[in-house]
Amino acid sequence: MNTILMIDGSAGEGGGQILRTSLALSMALGTPFHLLNIRAGRPKPGLRPQHLACVKAAQEICGAAVQGAELDSREIIFEPGTVKGGNYRFDIGTGGSCMLLLQAILPPLLTADAPSTITVTGGTHVPLAPPFEFLRDCLFPRLEEMGPKLTASIEKIGYMFEGGGSITVTVAPVPQLQPFHLTHGTFSTAEAVIYAHGEDARNFNREQKMLLSEKFADLGLTEETVRRVDALPAEGSGNAVIITTTHGNFRMVFGEYGQKNRLPPKVAEIAARHALEYVRSDCAVDYHLGDQLLVPLSLAGGGSFTVTRLTSHIATCLSVIRYFMDCTDDTQPLGTKNAKVAFTATVRPKGAPVPTGTVETYKEREVSAPWRQWGEDLIESGAREQMRNACSLPNAICGALMPDAHTGYGLPIGGVLAVKDAVIPFAVGVDIACRMRMTVLDLPVSMFENEKRNILRQALRKETRFGIGASFSAEERREHAVMDEDWNFADIVKQNKTKAWKQLGTSGKGNHFVEFGELYIAEDAVLGGKRLTAGTYLALLSHSGSRGTGESVAQYYSNLAMQMRPYLPEGIRHLAWLDLDSDVGQQYWEAMQLMGRYAQANHELIHQHILRNIGAEALTHVENHHNFAWVEEVTGQKAIVHRKGATPAALGVEGIIPGSMGSPAFVVHGKGNAEALNSCAHGAGRLMSRAAAFQTLNVDAVLAYLADKGVELMTGQLDEAPMVYKDIQAIMAAQQDLVDVVARFEPRLVKMAPVEGGKKRQKEQSISTWRWKNCWRSLLENVRYAVWRKQYGVPWKYSRKKHYSSLC
């Protein structure tokens, strides 16, 4: 018997595709396999009727010996015989997809010893599967370019649940399939067919109206090209919308089907949206066709095409192909969604063992990489569990957990991880290069007194912008040399350049802030390369990152990494990595570096414009990243050190560790602790979730706390109140072996992102210092306004702002 392959059915998308792909390749190559954890990623794991029908059909076609072929079975052993052409009839028995059954048995029949005719009974237009028209008008013409001749006909439509549809396929095989490389033609026309049977027959007009709406005008559909077809018989009621687009001699088919709780116009909208995505792309195939082409192309020795999305199905299929063949693929991103899939595949001699390293799967380490934590009593268990998971990665070298750590995505916030020859987008973080900057000013701290304080308020009000989408107007737009750099090396970066320019010099939401405060230096110290004498200074402190552009870059490469490594278990799925010797790894690394310079430019502009506004000069400044990856030496070897919410603290390196809007920040010098990977905390760390803050905190109590600390909050949200953070003094005490404190910063005038949304949401979530400090003054002014209105006979309809400004 040939070497039997052990395949994990829970890997990747964890569904039936692993089974179908394994069956097709096993029959075509004569390689037996043992599939475990069948459909482990589905609500009802194991073999369902449609999957069992695939196994039975494959067994009949090649005379295979099969173990475990029964309903709900979670593993099978499949030992194929010789594939035989002939006449076959298969009945799924339910509304399971006929097209997906053919996906399992068609590839080996393309090179069988004789022609075949296959009739399949089941679902022809059912959810989560391509429609019959996709098979006939889209897939088969592509397969014919590889040599064989195919036809397809439909006798009866089968909808979800009832099934009962019937299709017939004929195959004229060839000895060897030929590879191809698909290019995209120019879009010319589109047409739509609407099937509606039984109770769903009345849906045509509503669906036609949706297809002809303005939002889908680019498809060029008309009343003549959107037609109803009800000549074909069907079992029960059902509804399907099929859109076919033509690009030269190439056709793509998109289908969507009626389902419970889905209104007919929504069916048409989903189909049209998918068609429009493809029409507007520069890709050769839609992601559904890309999924179907991989197995035939692997049997031809490889090929290439561009695809609208690099889905988990495509990544999983490539992973399964690697079990059966020596496969090298070159999958590259082309934009926010588009990708190029190119690969070569070499069939191994029958009976040859699988070469070591050919198949990339997750193998749990016998011993995890070492890691240490600081401030154990300050760290939640979820963060420690995430750190343990991170150190179980095959390329992990070591890790460290800072005292401000709390749960994040993949790597905990406050986590440090060193890995070999790879970068992990989610271990860098969504806000790439989030950073701190402090500028020490030449103005006295007496600026906080009396009317001088208003100069600082007005500067923050005029020169800063906060929140999602925050930007400056065209007249106010900032300028910086970072926008003159190359933004064209990756489509995701190029596409976000305009947004980056609009948001240049702005700040994000959440815990991002710009604030004035008092900087206390107990002893003469060097800050930013300049020696400052002991004393109290006026300082400006900001916290922000790479804005929406950095988030787009992070999400894109994080998703791409997860798609490229679908076999990772759930606990470490978000820690999928990009090899640094790959094109995509180098592309992310370059994007990360650019986002670092962009984030730095944001802070530089904020400080420049505020200082210019108040007529101040900078004595010195200190700044640092805390969401980034660096190339460093760790345990005597070159490593990529990820600091997600952690501050670099090599010997003598300056850093800033903020507390909250009501607690101090600290300027520190690193001690270079190797066990902490030369790192320290990046702040106080959250103690309470945002939802819990809104549910439990009292605005008046928060305002009283801030007033007691001498803090004026211009704008902010309840989920950033001081109470949601850990005690910054405890954080500093827990890392005395990591940093030396050089100076302490006490916030006095703070601006953060205002609450977005309606008045009710703003009232519930915002913190207004004015409400606390001026409630009696407000009451007095309202009384004075009422007296004034009565005296001059001003009707209530006139605004207070217009007629009463002299009293305000």
C-alpha positions, 0 to 999 in steps of 0.5 A, a space after each residue: 500500500 502507498 504511504 497513507 497521508 494523515 490529514 487534519 479536517 479541522 484545519 483552515 476553514 474546517 468544513 467539507 472542502 477538505 474532504 472533497 479536495 482530499 477525495 479528488 486528489 486521492 483518486 487522481 494520484 492513487 494516494 490513500 489518506 486518513 482524514 481526522 476531525 471531519 468538519 470540526 469547524 462546523 456546528 454539526 461536525 462529521 459527515 452529513 448526507 451531502 458529504 457522505 454522498 461525495 464519499 460514496 460517489 468517489 468509492 464507486 468511481 475508483 473502487 476504493 476501500 473505505 472505512 468510516 463512511 457513515 453519517 456523523 462519522 468524524 474520520 474516514 480512511 480512503 484507499 483508492 483504486 483505479 479511476 474508471 470512466 462510465 455512466 454514473 448516477 448519484 442521488 444525494 437524497 437531500 438539498 445538498 449541492 450537486 455542484 459540490 459533489 461534482 467538485 469531489 469526483 470531476 477532477 480525476 474523471 478529466 484524465 480517466 481511461 474513458 468518457 463519462 456521463 454523470 447524473 446527479 440528483 439533489 440541490 442545483 440552486 442552494 446556499 453556500 454552493 455555486 449554481 448550475 449556471 456557474 458549472 456550465 457557463 463559467 467553470 467548464 469553459 475554463 476546464 476545456 482550455 486544459 484539454 477535455 471536453 465537457 457538457 452540462 444540462 439541467 432537467 429539474 431545479 432543486 432548491 434548499 431542503 427539498 432538493 430533487 433537482 437533476 443535472 447531467 454532465 458528460 466528460 471527454 477526458 485527455 491523458 494529461 491536463 494542460 496548465 493555463 494563466 488567466 488574464 482579465 478581459 474588458 467587461 462588455 455586458 451583463 444579464 440576469 435570470 430570476 427563477 421563482 417557483 411556487 410561493 416565491 413566484 411573485 418575487 420577480 418584480 421586486 428583484 428586478 427593481 433592485 437589479 435595475 437600481 442606481 447602485 448597480 448601474 455599472 452592471 448595465 442591466 436593463 429590463 430586456 436583460 433581466 428576465 424571468 425563467 419558469 419553464 424548468 420544473 422544480 420541487 417545492 418553492 424557491 427563488 434564485 437570482 443568477 447574474 452572468 457577466 461577459 468579458 471578451 470570451 470569458 464569462 463569470 456567473 454569480 448566484 444567490 438564493 432565497 432563504 428564510 428571513 431574507 427578503 427577495 430584494 436582498 437576494 438580488 442585492 447580494 448577487 449584484 454586489 458580488 458581480 459588481 465587485 468582480 466587474 470593478 476589479 482587475 482580476 481574472 476570476 471571482 473567488 468562487 471560481 478560484 476555489 474550483 480551479 486549484 485542484 485541476 491546475 495542480 493536476 496540470 502541474 500548476 498555473 496562475 490567475 488573479 482573484 478578487 479575494 484570497 479566501 480561507 477556502 483558497 488557502 485551505 485548498 492549497 494547504 491540502 494540495 501540499 499533502 499530496 504534491 510537492 507544491 510551491 505557491 506564490 500568493 501575493 496581495 494586489 490590493 485591499 482584497 485582490 490577490 494573485 495566485 500562482 503555483 507549481 505542483 509536482 506529482 510525487 511517485 506513487 508510494 513515495 513518503 511525504 518529504 519532511 517539511 512539504 506540508 505546513 501544519 501546526 505541530 505543538 511544541 514539546 516545550 514552549 519558549 520561555 517567558 517572564 512576567 512583571 507585576 504578576 498580581 496586576 495581570 489578568 489571567 487572560 493575558 497570561 494565557 495569551 502569552 503562553 499561547 504566543 510562546 507555543 508558536 514554532 518560531 517563538 524564541 522567548 517572551 515577556 509580559 509587562 505589569 500593565 498587560 491585559 487581554 488583546 487580539 493574539 498577543 496581549 497588550 503589554 506583551 513582548 515576543 521575540 520570533 525568528 525570521 518572521 513578523 506577526 501583524 497582530 503582535 505589532 497591533 492594529 494601531 501601528 506605531 502608536 507612540 508618545 511625544 513630550 515637548 518641554 516648553 520655555 513658558 512658565 507653569 503660571 500659564 495655568 493661572 487665570 486668563 492665561 489658561 485660556 490661551 492653552 485651551 484655545 490652542 488645543 481647541 484649534 490645533 487638534 482633531 480627534 476621533 474616527 475620520 477626524 481631519 483638517 479642511 483643505 485650507 487647514 491641511 498639514 504638510 510634511 515630508 512623509 507624504 513625499 515618500 514612496 506610497 506605491 510599493 503596496 496597493 493597500 498603502 497606495 489606496 490609503 494615501 489620500 486618507 492619510 494626508 487628510 488625517 495628517 496631524 490628527 489624533 485617534 479615539 479611545 485613550 489618545 490625548 493631547 494635554 498640557 501639564 507640569 513636568 517635575 524634575 527632582 534632579 538635573 537630568 538629560 532629556 532628549 539630549 539636553 540637560 535640564 536643571 531640577 525644577 518644574 516645567 510646562 510640558 505638552 504630551 500627546 499619545 496617538 498613532 498611524 490613524 485609519 491608514 495604519 489600521 487598514 494596513 494592519 487589518 489587511 496583512 493580519 487577515 492575509 497572514 491568517 489566510 495563508 496559515 489556516 491550520 493554526 488552532 483557534 487560540 493562536 489564529 491571530 498570531 499568524 506570521 509572515 515570513 520575512 524572506 517572502 515578498 508579502 513579509 517584506 511588503 508588510 515590514 516596509 509598510 510598518 516602517 512607513 506607518 512609523 514615520 507617519 505616526 511620528 509626523 502626526 505628533 511632530 505637526 501637533 506639537 509644532 502647530 500648538 507651540 506656534 499658536 501659543 508663541 512657545 519654543 521647545 527646550 527639548 522633546 522625548 518620544 517613543 513607539 510602543 506598537 512596533 517590531 524591531 530587529 534585535 539580538 536575543 539570546 545570541 541570535 537575530 530576532 524580530 522583537 514585537 512590542 504590543 503596548 510595551 515601551 523599548 527600555 534598552 540601557 539608557 533609552 528614553 521612554 514615556 509611560 503615561 497614567 490616565 487623564 487624572 494620574 501622572 506620566 513618567 519619563 524613564 531611562 531603560 536599564 536594559 533588562 535582557 529577560 524583559 527583552 529590553 522593554 517596560 510598560 507603556 501605560 497604566 493598563 486597563 482594569 475595566 472594559 469600556 462597556 463596564 465603564 459606561 455601565 458602572 461609573 458615575 459622571 459626577 464622581 469622575 468629575 469630582 475626582 478630576 477636580 480634586 486632582 486639578 485636572 480640566 478635561 475639555 472633551 473626553 469619554 466615560 470609558 477613559 475615566 481614571 477609574 478604568 485604569 490600574 494604579 500607575 504607581 503600582 505599575 512603576 513599582 513593579 518594574 523598578 528593575 526595568 527603568 529609572 524614573 527621570 521626571 514626573 508629568 502631572 496633567 492639567 489641561 486634557 483633550 481627548 476624543 469627544 463622544 460620537 453619535 446623537 445627543 443621548 449617547 453623548 450625554 451618557 458617555 461624555 465627561 464635562 468638567 463644565 458641568 461640575 465646576 459651573 453648575 451654580 454659575 449656569 443656574 444663575 445665568 439661566 435666571 438672569 436670562 429669564 429676567 432679561 427675556 421678560 424685561 425686553 419681551 423676547 419670545 422663547 423661539 429666539 435663541 439664547 445665543 443670538 440675543 443673550 451673548 452679552 451676558 454669557 
